[in-house]
Amino acid sequence: MAAAEALPGPFDQLIAGDDEDEDRAALLTLIEDLQAQGDAVAELASALGYDISIEI
């Protein structure tokens, strides 16, 4: 949550910004971290016998 709250707005400008921009890089890192967290939740669910999709 802290990483998301630390992103400067407006959010649409971060999405459309240059890949070299420090704030856009922070956004991309956040996205990758959230995807990894989702994968970990799906893996745990599988270990507990649940089947959830990790497809977007």
C-alpha positions as CSV (number, residue, x, y, z in Angstrom):
1,M,0.0,0.0,0.0
2,A,2.8,2.4,0.9
3,A,4.4,2.0,-2.6
4,A,1.1,2.7,-4.3
5,E,0.4,5.7,-2.0
6,A,3.9,7.1,-2.7
7,L,3.3,7.3,-6.4
8,P,2.8,10.9,-7.5
9,G,-0.4,11.6,-9.5
10,P,-2.1,11.9,-11.8
11,F,-2.0,8.2,-12.4
12,D,-2.8,8.4,-16.1
13,Q,0.4,10.4,-16.7
14,L,2.4,7.7,-15.0
15,I,0.9,5.1,-17.3
16,A,1.6,7.2,-20.4
17,G,5.0,8.5,-19.2
18,D,8.5,7.7,-20.6
19,D,9.9,4.4,-19.6
20,E,13.0,6.2,-18.4
21,D,11.0,8.3,-16.0
22,E,11.7,7.5,-12.3
23,D,8.1,7.6,-11.3
24,R,7.0,5.4,-14.1
25,A,9.7,2.9,-13.1
26,A,8.3,2.9,-9.6
27,L,4.8,2.2,-11.1
28,L,6.1,-0.7,-13.1
29,T,7.9,-2.1,-10.1
30,L,4.7,-1.9,-8.1
31,I,2.8,-3.7,-10.9
32,E,5.4,-6.5,-10.9
33,D,5.3,-6.8,-7.2
34,L,1.5,-7.0,-7.1
35,Q,1.6,-9.7,-9.8
36,A,4.1,-11.7,-7.8
37,Q,1.9,-11.3,-4.7
38,G,-1.1,-12.6,-6.7
39,D,1.0,-15.6,-7.9
40,A,2.0,-16.4,-4.3
41,V,-1.6,-16.3,-3.2
42,A,-2.6,-18.6,-6.1
43,E,0.2,-21.0,-5.2
44,L,-0.9,-21.0,-1.5
45,A,-4.5,-21.6,-2.6
46,S,-3.4,-24.5,-4.7
47,A,-1.5,-26.0,-1.8
48,L,-4.6,-25.8,0.3
49,G,-6.7,-27.6,-2.4
50,Y,-8.3,-24.5,-4.0
51,D,-8.1,-23.7,-7.7
52,I,-8.0,-20.0,-8.6
53,S,-7.0,-18.4,-11.9
54,I,-4.0,-16.1,-12.1
55,E,-4.9,-15.1,-15.7
56,I,-5.7,-11.5,-16.3
